[in-house]
Amino acid sequence: MEEITIGVIGAGRWGPNLIRNFNSDPRATVIMVSDKLSARLKLIKERHSDIAVTEFAEEIIKNPKIDAVVISTPTSTHFELAKMALQNGKHVFVEKPLATTVDECETLVKLAVSLNRVLFVGHIFVYNAGIQAVKKYIQSGELGSIHYIHSTRTNLGPIRTDVNALWDLGTHDVSIFNYWLGEAPLKVSAIGNCFLNPKVEDVVFATYSYPKNILTNIHVSWLNPKKVREIVVVGEKKMLMWDDMDIQNPIRLYDKKVTLDKPEDTMVDTFIGFRASIYEGDTTIPKISLNEPLAAECTAFLKAVREPSSSLSDGIKGTEVVKAIVAANRSLIERGREVSL
Ligand SMILES: NC(=O)c1ccc[n+]([C@@H]2O[C@H](COP(=O)([O-])OP(=O)(O)OC[C@H]3O[C@@H](n4cnc5c(N)ncnc54)[C@H](O)[C@@H]3O)[C@@H](O)[C@H]2O)c1
Protein backbone atom coordinates (compact mmCIF):
# COMPACT_ATOMS: atom_id res chain seq x y z
CA MET A 1 0.00 0.00 0.00
CA GLU A 2 1.34 3.43 -0.90
CA GLU A 3 0.28 6.51 0.98
CA ILE A 4 -2.65 5.84 3.33
CA THR A 5 -5.54 8.25 2.80
CA ILE A 6 -7.41 9.26 5.93
CA GLY A 7 -10.76 10.81 6.80
CA VAL A 8 -11.18 12.25 10.30
CA ILE A 9 -14.64 12.40 11.88
CA GLY A 10 -14.88 14.90 14.77
CA ALA A 11 -12.83 18.08 14.85
CA GLY A 12 -13.55 19.31 18.38
CA ARG A 13 -10.81 19.70 21.02
CA TRP A 14 -8.89 16.53 20.18
CA GLY A 15 -9.54 15.91 16.45
CA PRO A 16 -7.20 18.72 15.24
CA ASN A 17 -4.27 17.02 17.06
CA LEU A 18 -4.96 13.80 15.16
CA ILE A 19 -5.25 15.69 11.86
CA ARG A 20 -1.90 17.42 12.50
CA ASN A 21 -0.09 14.22 13.46
CA PHE A 22 -1.42 12.07 10.62
CA ASN A 23 -0.74 14.84 8.14
CA SER A 24 2.84 15.29 9.27
CA ASP A 25 3.55 11.59 8.64
CA PRO A 26 4.93 11.15 5.08
CA ARG A 27 3.09 7.81 4.77
CA ALA A 28 -0.37 9.31 5.27
CA THR A 29 -2.57 12.19 4.12
CA VAL A 30 -5.77 13.45 5.67
CA ILE A 31 -7.98 14.22 2.68
CA MET A 32 -11.32 14.89 4.38
CA VAL A 33 -12.61 16.04 7.78
CA SER A 34 -16.16 15.93 9.07
CA ASP A 35 -17.81 17.70 11.98
CA LYS A 36 -21.44 18.47 12.70
CA LEU A 37 -20.48 22.04 13.57
CA SER A 38 -19.66 24.27 10.64
CA ALA A 39 -17.60 26.55 12.92
CA ARG A 40 -15.18 23.66 13.57
CA LEU A 41 -14.92 22.95 9.85
CA LYS A 42 -14.17 26.61 9.17
CA LEU A 43 -11.24 26.42 11.59
CA ILE A 44 -9.91 23.28 9.89
CA LYS A 45 -10.19 24.91 6.47
CA GLU A 46 -8.24 27.94 7.73
CA ARG A 47 -5.41 25.68 8.91
CA HIS A 48 -5.46 23.11 6.08
CA SER A 49 -6.84 24.63 2.89
CA ASP A 50 -6.20 21.41 0.94
CA ILE A 51 -8.44 19.23 3.17
CA ALA A 52 -12.07 18.77 2.03
CA VAL A 53 -14.64 19.28 4.79
CA THR A 54 -18.19 18.03 5.28
CA GLU A 55 -20.88 18.09 7.96
CA PHE A 56 -21.84 14.51 7.07
CA ALA A 57 -19.71 11.64 8.43
CA GLU A 58 -21.19 9.33 5.75
CA GLU A 59 -19.34 11.30 3.06
CA ILE A 60 -16.08 10.10 4.64
CA ILE A 61 -17.27 6.60 5.43
CA LYS A 62 -18.54 5.97 1.89
CA ASN A 63 -15.70 7.75 0.08
CA PRO A 64 -13.86 5.16 -2.07
CA LYS A 65 -10.68 7.29 -2.02
CA ILE A 66 -10.35 6.91 1.79
CA ASP A 67 -8.47 3.90 3.22
CA ALA A 68 -8.81 4.63 6.95
CA VAL A 69 -11.29 6.49 9.15
CA VAL A 70 -10.26 8.20 12.38
CA ILE A 71 -13.12 8.78 14.85
CA SER A 72 -12.72 11.54 17.42
CA THR A 73 -16.32 12.26 18.36
CA PRO A 74 -18.03 11.93 21.77
CA THR A 75 -17.96 8.38 23.20
CA SER A 76 -21.69 7.77 22.72
CA THR A 77 -21.24 8.04 18.91
CA HIS A 78 -18.19 5.74 18.55
CA PHE A 79 -20.02 2.45 18.00
CA GLU A 80 -22.33 3.48 15.14
CA LEU A 81 -19.61 5.40 13.31
CA ALA A 82 -17.00 2.64 13.72
CA LYS A 83 -19.46 -0.07 12.66
CA MET A 84 -20.46 1.83 9.54
CA ALA A 85 -16.82 2.53 8.66
CA LEU A 86 -15.82 -1.14 9.02
CA GLN A 87 -18.84 -2.26 6.99
CA ASN A 88 -17.68 0.09 4.24
CA GLY A 89 -14.26 -1.57 4.15
CA LYS A 90 -12.28 1.07 6.08
CA HIS A 91 -9.54 0.51 8.62
CA VAL A 92 -10.68 2.26 11.80
CA PHE A 93 -8.95 4.25 14.53
CA VAL A 94 -11.42 5.04 17.33
CA GLU A 95 -10.59 7.41 20.15
CA LYS A 96 -10.85 5.94 23.64
CA PRO A 97 -13.09 4.47 24.94
CA LEU A 98 -13.91 2.09 22.07
CA ALA A 99 -17.67 2.05 22.79
CA THR A 100 -20.11 2.25 25.69
CA THR A 101 -20.94 -1.45 26.19
CA VAL A 102 -19.02 -4.71 26.03
CA ASP A 103 -21.49 -6.06 23.43
CA GLU A 104 -20.78 -3.11 21.17
CA CYS A 105 -17.03 -3.65 21.50
CA GLU A 106 -17.32 -7.35 20.75
CA THR A 107 -19.46 -6.62 17.69
CA LEU A 108 -16.77 -4.25 16.38
CA VAL A 109 -13.95 -6.74 17.05
CA LYS A 110 -15.85 -9.52 15.21
CA LEU A 111 -16.66 -7.23 12.29
CA ALA A 112 -13.02 -6.15 11.95
CA VAL A 113 -11.83 -9.78 11.97
CA SER A 114 -14.44 -10.97 9.48
CA LEU A 115 -13.75 -8.07 7.09
CA ASN A 116 -9.98 -8.25 7.60
CA ARG A 117 -9.76 -4.60 8.66
CA VAL A 118 -7.73 -2.97 11.44
CA LEU A 119 -9.62 -1.85 14.55
CA PHE A 120 -7.36 0.36 16.66
CA VAL A 121 -8.21 2.25 19.86
CA GLY A 122 -6.61 5.56 20.88
CA HIS A 123 -5.14 4.41 24.20
CA ILE A 124 -2.43 7.02 23.93
CA PHE A 125 -0.55 6.23 27.14
CA VAL A 126 0.66 2.84 25.96
CA TYR A 127 2.66 4.82 23.38
CA ASN A 128 4.15 7.16 26.01
CA ALA A 129 7.91 6.59 26.43
CA GLY A 130 7.70 7.03 30.23
CA ILE A 131 4.87 4.50 30.56
CA GLN A 132 6.81 2.07 28.34
CA ALA A 133 9.92 2.51 30.53
CA VAL A 134 7.89 1.70 33.67
CA LYS A 135 6.69 -1.51 32.01
CA LYS A 136 10.33 -2.50 31.55
CA TYR A 137 11.04 -1.92 35.27
CA ILE A 138 8.03 -4.05 36.19
CA GLN A 139 8.88 -6.82 33.70
CA SER A 140 12.57 -6.95 34.59
CA GLY A 141 11.70 -7.72 38.23
CA GLU A 142 13.65 -4.71 39.52
CA LEU A 143 10.66 -3.62 41.62
CA GLY A 144 10.06 -7.17 42.85
CA SER A 145 6.51 -8.44 42.89
CA ILE A 146 4.04 -5.58 42.65
CA HIS A 147 1.95 -4.84 45.75
CA TYR A 148 -0.22 -1.99 44.53
CA ILE A 149 -0.49 0.88 42.04
CA HIS A 150 -2.19 4.20 42.74
CA SER A 151 -3.11 6.73 40.06
CA THR A 152 -4.27 10.32 40.40
CA ARG A 153 -5.71 12.01 37.31
CA THR A 154 -7.34 15.31 38.24
CA ASN A 155 -7.86 18.77 36.78
CA LEU A 156 -10.43 21.56 36.65
CA GLY A 157 -12.25 20.50 33.45
CA PRO A 158 -12.76 19.63 30.69
CA ILE A 159 -16.24 18.71 31.92
CA ARG A 160 -18.08 16.10 29.87
CA THR A 161 -21.84 15.60 29.83
CA ASP A 162 -22.13 12.38 27.81
CA VAL A 163 -19.86 10.24 30.03
CA ASN A 164 -18.61 10.44 33.62
CA ALA A 165 -15.03 11.06 34.81
CA LEU A 166 -14.34 7.33 34.97
CA TRP A 167 -15.26 6.78 31.30
CA ASP A 168 -13.39 9.88 30.24
CA LEU A 169 -10.24 9.74 32.41
CA GLY A 170 -10.23 6.32 34.08
CA THR A 171 -9.97 4.57 30.68
CA HIS A 172 -6.41 5.92 30.50
CA ASP A 173 -5.50 4.37 33.87
CA VAL A 174 -7.08 1.00 33.16
CA SER A 175 -5.31 0.85 29.78
CA ILE A 176 -2.00 1.60 31.57
CA PHE A 177 -2.56 -0.98 34.35
CA ASN A 178 -3.56 -3.69 31.83
CA TYR A 179 -0.49 -2.88 29.73
CA TRP A 180 1.91 -2.86 32.68
CA LEU A 181 0.55 -6.01 34.32
CA GLY A 182 -0.24 -7.87 31.08
CA GLU A 183 -3.61 -8.88 32.55
CA ALA A 184 -7.13 -7.58 33.00
CA PRO A 185 -8.65 -6.95 36.44
CA LEU A 186 -10.80 -9.53 38.22
CA LYS A 187 -12.94 -7.35 40.51
CA VAL A 188 -13.69 -3.70 41.18
CA SER A 189 -15.27 -1.52 43.80
CA ALA A 190 -16.00 2.13 43.02
CA ILE A 191 -17.65 5.12 44.58
CA GLY A 192 -18.17 8.60 43.21
CA ASN A 193 -20.48 11.58 43.20
CA CYS A 194 -22.31 13.84 40.76
CA PHE A 195 -21.93 17.49 41.72
CA LEU A 196 -22.34 19.40 38.46
CA ASN A 197 -24.74 17.26 36.42
CA PRO A 198 -27.20 14.66 37.70
CA LYS A 199 -26.12 11.09 36.76
CA VAL A 200 -22.63 12.18 35.60
CA GLU A 201 -19.98 11.48 38.25
CA ASP A 202 -17.40 14.29 38.40
CA VAL A 203 -15.21 12.39 40.86
CA VAL A 204 -14.66 8.64 41.13
CA PHE A 205 -12.45 6.48 43.34
CA ALA A 206 -12.18 2.97 41.90
CA THR A 207 -10.17 0.03 43.26
CA TYR A 208 -9.42 -2.92 41.01
CA SER A 209 -8.10 -6.35 42.07
CA TYR A 210 -5.75 -7.91 39.54
CA PRO A 211 -4.39 -11.45 39.54
CA LYS A 212 -1.42 -12.15 41.90
CA ASN A 213 -3.08 -10.13 44.66
CA ILE A 214 -2.22 -6.78 43.03
CA LEU A 215 -4.44 -3.82 43.91
CA THR A 216 -4.78 -0.76 41.72
CA ASN A 217 -6.58 2.40 42.71
CA ILE A 218 -7.74 5.30 40.55
CA HIS A 219 -8.74 8.79 41.64
CA VAL A 220 -10.22 10.67 38.68
CA SER A 221 -11.86 14.07 38.76
CA TRP A 222 -12.46 17.09 36.53
CA LEU A 223 -13.52 19.04 39.62
CA ASN A 224 -10.16 19.59 41.28
CA PRO A 225 -7.92 22.67 41.64
CA LYS A 226 -4.79 20.95 40.40
CA LYS A 227 -3.83 19.16 37.21
CA VAL A 228 -2.20 15.95 38.41
CA ARG A 229 -1.14 13.00 36.27
CA GLU A 230 0.73 10.77 38.70
CA ILE A 231 1.05 7.05 39.25
CA VAL A 232 2.83 5.37 42.16
CA VAL A 233 3.93 1.75 41.82
CA VAL A 234 4.82 0.00 45.07
CA GLY A 235 6.84 -3.16 44.64
CA GLU A 236 8.30 -5.59 47.13
CA LYS A 237 11.88 -4.44 46.38
CA LYS A 238 11.56 -0.90 45.01
CA MET A 239 9.00 1.80 44.46
CA LEU A 240 8.45 4.12 41.54
CA MET A 241 6.62 7.32 40.70
CA TRP A 242 5.58 8.39 37.18
CA ASP A 243 4.64 12.04 36.79
CA ASP A 244 3.41 13.08 33.36
CA MET A 245 3.58 16.76 34.36
CA ASP A 246 7.35 16.51 34.87
CA ILE A 247 8.35 16.74 31.23
CA GLN A 248 12.11 16.33 31.77
CA ASN A 249 12.11 13.64 34.47
CA PRO A 250 8.83 11.72 34.48
CA ILE A 251 10.15 8.73 36.48
CA ARG A 252 11.66 8.53 39.94
CA LEU A 253 12.85 5.16 41.16
CA TYR A 254 12.98 4.80 44.95
CA ASP A 255 15.25 2.15 46.41
CA LYS A 256 12.96 1.84 49.42
CA LYS A 257 11.39 -1.17 50.99
CA VAL A 258 10.16 -2.65 54.22
CA THR A 259 11.32 -6.09 55.26
CA LEU A 260 9.71 -8.13 57.99
CA ASP A 261 12.39 -9.89 60.01
CA LYS A 262 11.22 -12.96 61.86
CA PRO A 263 13.46 -13.71 64.83
CA GLU A 264 13.75 -17.47 65.21
CA ASP A 265 13.27 -17.56 68.98
CA THR A 266 10.04 -15.55 68.97
CA MET A 267 6.46 -16.64 68.57
CA VAL A 268 5.49 -15.49 65.08
CA ASP A 269 1.74 -15.33 65.53
CA THR A 270 1.86 -12.05 67.47
CA PHE A 271 2.51 -8.51 66.28
CA ILE A 272 5.66 -8.27 68.42
CA GLY A 273 6.90 -11.47 66.78
CA PHE A 274 7.65 -9.47 63.62
CA ARG A 275 10.15 -6.66 63.33
CA ALA A 276 9.69 -4.34 60.41
CA SER A 277 12.87 -2.82 59.09
CA ILE A 278 12.70 0.13 56.81
CA TYR A 279 15.34 0.42 54.12
CA GLU A 280 15.82 3.74 52.36
CA GLY A 281 18.43 3.78 49.61
CA ASP A 282 18.96 6.20 46.74
CA THR A 283 16.33 7.83 44.59
CA THR A 284 17.35 7.69 40.94
CA ILE A 285 15.98 9.63 38.02
CA PRO A 286 16.45 7.52 34.92
CA LYS A 287 17.04 9.27 31.61
CA ILE A 288 14.03 8.70 29.38
CA SER A 289 14.17 9.60 25.69
CA LEU A 290 10.85 11.35 25.54
CA ASN A 291 8.60 11.05 22.52
CA GLU A 292 5.37 12.65 21.34
CA PRO A 293 2.95 9.88 22.35
CA LEU A 294 0.29 10.95 19.85
CA ALA A 295 2.79 10.82 16.98
CA ALA A 296 3.90 7.35 18.12
CA GLU A 297 0.26 6.26 18.35
CA CYS A 298 -0.53 7.51 14.82
CA THR A 299 2.58 5.74 13.49
CA ALA A 300 1.47 2.51 15.22
CA PHE A 301 -1.92 2.73 13.53
CA LEU A 302 -0.35 3.25 10.10
CA LYS A 303 1.98 0.31 10.77
CA ALA A 304 -0.98 -1.89 11.76
CA VAL A 305 -2.69 -1.00 8.46
CA ARG A 306 0.43 -1.96 6.50
CA GLU A 307 1.46 -5.01 8.52
CA PRO A 308 -1.61 -6.40 10.23
CA SER A 309 -0.36 -7.78 13.54
CA SER A 310 -1.58 -7.29 17.05
CA SER A 311 -0.89 -3.70 18.09
CA LEU A 312 -0.60 -2.39 21.65
CA SER A 313 -4.14 -1.00 21.48
CA ASP A 314 -6.22 -3.22 19.21
CA GLY A 315 -9.94 -3.82 19.53
CA ILE A 316 -9.48 -6.69 22.00
CA LYS A 317 -7.43 -4.52 24.36
CA GLY A 318 -9.98 -1.72 23.94
CA THR A 319 -12.73 -4.19 24.86
CA GLU A 320 -10.90 -5.23 28.06
CA VAL A 321 -10.74 -1.58 29.11
CA VAL A 322 -14.46 -1.08 28.46
CA LYS A 323 -15.24 -4.27 30.44
CA ALA A 324 -13.37 -2.84 33.43
CA ILE A 325 -15.09 0.55 33.16
CA VAL A 326 -18.56 -1.00 32.76
CA ALA A 327 -18.00 -3.12 35.90
CA ALA A 328 -16.82 -0.07 37.87
CA ASN A 329 -19.93 1.82 36.78
CA ARG A 330 -22.11 -1.00 38.04
CA SER A 331 -20.29 -0.78 41.37
CA LEU A 332 -20.76 3.02 41.38
CA ILE A 333 -24.53 2.61 41.07
CA GLU A 334 -24.46 0.16 43.99
CA ARG A 335 -22.34 2.49 46.15
CA GLY A 336 -19.16 0.47 46.07
CA ARG A 337 -20.35 -3.14 46.02
CA GLU A 338 -17.51 -5.31 44.72
CA VAL A 339 -18.31 -6.40 41.15
CA SER A 340 -16.61 -9.29 39.35
CA LEU A 341 -15.57 -8.80 35.77
N1 LIG B 1 -6.28 10.39 23.81
C1 LIG B 1 -6.49 11.47 24.53
O1 LIG B 1 -5.64 11.89 25.33
C2 LIG B 1 -7.77 12.22 24.35
C3 LIG B 1 -7.87 13.56 24.78
C4 LIG B 1 -9.08 14.22 24.58
C5 LIG B 1 -10.15 13.53 24.02
N2 LIG B 1 -10.02 12.24 23.64
C6 LIG B 1 -11.15 11.51 23.04
O2 LIG B 1 -11.45 12.08 21.78
C7 LIG B 1 -12.86 12.06 21.54
C8 LIG B 1 -13.33 13.49 21.27
O3 LIG B 1 -13.06 14.30 22.40
P1 LIG B 1 -13.05 15.90 22.28
O4 LIG B 1 -12.50 16.39 23.57
O5 LIG B 1 -12.45 16.35 21.01
O6 LIG B 1 -14.63 16.16 22.24
P2 LIG B 1 -15.36 17.47 21.67
O7 LIG B 1 -16.74 17.40 22.19
O8 LIG B 1 -14.52 18.68 21.91
O9 LIG B 1 -15.37 17.22 20.07
C9 LIG B 1 -16.14 16.25 19.46
C10 LIG B 1 -16.55 16.79 18.07
O10 LIG B 1 -17.26 15.75 17.38
C11 LIG B 1 -18.29 16.38 16.63
N3 LIG B 1 -19.29 15.36 16.29
C12 LIG B 1 -20.16 14.73 17.13
N4 LIG B 1 -20.88 13.81 16.46
C13 LIG B 1 -20.44 13.86 15.17
C14 LIG B 1 -20.81 13.13 14.00
N5 LIG B 1 -21.74 12.17 14.00
N6 LIG B 1 -20.19 13.45 12.84
C15 LIG B 1 -19.24 14.41 12.81
N7 LIG B 1 -18.86 15.13 13.91
C16 LIG B 1 -19.46 14.84 15.07
C17 LIG B 1 -18.79 17.49 17.53
O11 LIG B 1 -19.47 18.49 16.78
C18 LIG B 1 -17.49 17.99 18.15
O12 LIG B 1 -16.94 19.07 17.43
C19 LIG B 1 -13.48 11.42 22.77
O13 LIG B 1 -13.66 10.06 22.53
C20 LIG B 1 -12.42 11.60 23.86
O14 LIG B 1 -12.50 10.59 24.83
C21 LIG B 1 -8.86 11.58 23.77
The ligand as an SDF file (V2000), in Angstrom:
LIG
                    3D

 44 48  0  0  0  0  0  0  0  0999 V2000
   -6.2760   10.3920   23.8120 N   0  0  0  0  0  0  0  0  0  0  0  0
   -6.4870   11.4700   24.5250 C   0  0  0  0  0  0  0  0  0  0  0  0
   -5.6450   11.8890   25.3300 O   0  0  0  0  0  0  0  0  0  0  0  0
   -7.7660   12.2230   24.3500 C   0  0  0  0  0  0  0  0  0  0  0  0
   -7.8680   13.5590   24.7760 C   0  0  0  0  0  0  0  0  0  0  0  0
   -9.0750   14.2160   24.5820 C   0  0  0  0  0  0  0  0  0  0  0  0
  -10.1530   13.5290   24.0190 C   0  0  0  0  0  0  0  0  0  0  0  0
  -10.0210   12.2380   23.6440 N   0  0  0  0  0  0  0  0  0  0  0  0
  -11.1540   11.5080   23.0440 C   0  0  0  0  0  0  0  0  0  0  0  0
  -11.4500   12.0810   21.7830 O   0  0  0  0  0  0  0  0  0  0  0  0
  -12.8580   12.0650   21.5420 C   0  0  0  0  0  0  0  0  0  0  0  0
  -13.3270   13.4890   21.2720 C   0  0  0  0  0  0  0  0  0  0  0  0
  -13.0580   14.3000   22.4020 O   0  0  0  0  0  0  0  0  0  0  0  0
  -13.0550   15.9030   22.2820 P   0  0  0  0  0  0  0  0  0  0  0  0
  -12.4990   16.3940   23.5660 O   0  0  0  0  0  0  0  0  0  0  0  0
  -12.4510   16.3510   21.0130 O   0  0  0  0  0  0  0  0  0  0  0  0
  -14.6340   16.1650   22.2430 O   0  0  0  0  0  0  0  0  0  0  0  0
  -15.3600   17.4740   21.6680 P   0  0  0  0  0  0  0  0  0  0  0  0
  -16.7420   17.4010   22.1940 O   0  0  0  0  0  0  0  0  0  0  0  0
  -14.5190   18.6780   21.9090 O   0  0  0  0  0  0  0  0  0  0  0  0
  -15.3710   17.2220   20.0680 O   0  0  0  0  0  0  0  0  0  0  0  0
  -16.1440   16.2460   19.4620 C   0  0  0  0  0  0  0  0  0  0  0  0
  -16.5470   16.7850   18.0740 C   0  0  0  0  0  0  0  0  0  0  0  0
  -17.2620   15.7540   17.3770 O   0  0  0  0  0  0  0  0  0  0  0  0
  -18.2930   16.3760   16.6350 C   0  0  0  0  0  0  0  0  0  0  0  0
  -19.2950   15.3550   16.2940 N   0  0  0  0  0  0  0  0  0  0  0  0
  -20.1590   14.7280   17.1250 C   0  0  0  0  0  0  0  0  0  0  0  0
  -20.8770   13.8060   16.4580 N   0  0  0  0  0  0  0  0  0  0  0  0
  -20.4430   13.8550   15.1730 C   0  0  0  0  0  0  0  0  0  0  0  0
  -20.8110   13.1320   14.0010 C   0  0  0  0  0  0  0  0  0  0  0  0
  -21.7440   12.1720   13.9970 N   0  0  0  0  0  0  0  0  0  0  0  0
  -20.1870   13.4450   12.8360 N   0  0  0  0  0  0  0  0  0  0  0  0
  -19.2350   14.4120   12.8070 C   0  0  0  0  0  0  0  0  0  0  0  0
  -18.8620   15.1310   13.9060 N   0  0  0  0  0  0  0  0  0  0  0  0
  -19.4600   14.8410   15.0660 C   0  0  0  0  0  0  0  0  0  0  0  0
  -18.7910   17.4920   17.5280 C   0  0  0  0  0  0  0  0  0  0  0  0
  -19.4680   18.4920   16.7770 O   0  0  0  0  0  0  0  0  0  0  0  0
  -17.4950   17.9900   18.1520 C   0  0  0  0  0  0  0  0  0  0  0  0
  -16.9380   19.0720   17.4340 O   0  0  0  0  0  0  0  0  0  0  0  0
  -13.4840   11.4230   22.7750 C   0  0  0  0  0  0  0  0  0  0  0  0
  -13.6630   10.0580   22.5270 O   0  0  0  0  0  0  0  0  0  0  0  0
  -12.4210   11.5980   23.8640 C   0  0  0  0  0  0  0  0  0  0  0  0
  -12.4980   10.5910   24.8330 O   0  0  0  0  0  0  0  0  0  0  0  0
   -8.8550   11.5820   23.7660 C   0  0  0  0  0  0  0  0  0  0  0  0
  1  2  1  0
  2  3  2  0
  2  4  1  0
  4  5  1  0
  4 44  2  0
  5  6  2  0
  6  7  1  0
  7  8  2  0
  8  9  1  0
  8 44  1  0
  9 10  1  0
  9 42  1  0
 10 11  1  0
 11 12  1  0
 11 40  1  0
 12 13  1  0
 13 14  1  0
 14 15  2  0
 14 16  1  0
 14 17  1  0
 17 18  1  0
 18 19  2  0
 18 20  1  0
 18 21  1  0
 21 22  1  0
 22 23  1  0
 23 24  1  0
 23 38  1  0
 24 25  1  0
 25 26  1  0
 25 36  1  0
 26 27  1  0
 26 35  1  0
 27 28  2  0
 28 29  1  0
 29 30  1  0
 29 35  2  0
 30 31  1  0
 30 32  2  0
 32 33  1  0
 33 34  2  0
 34 35  1  0
 36 37  1  0
 36 38  1  0
 38 39  1  0
 40 41  1  0
 40 42  1  0
 42 43  1  0
M  CHG  2   8   1  16  -1
M  END
$$$$
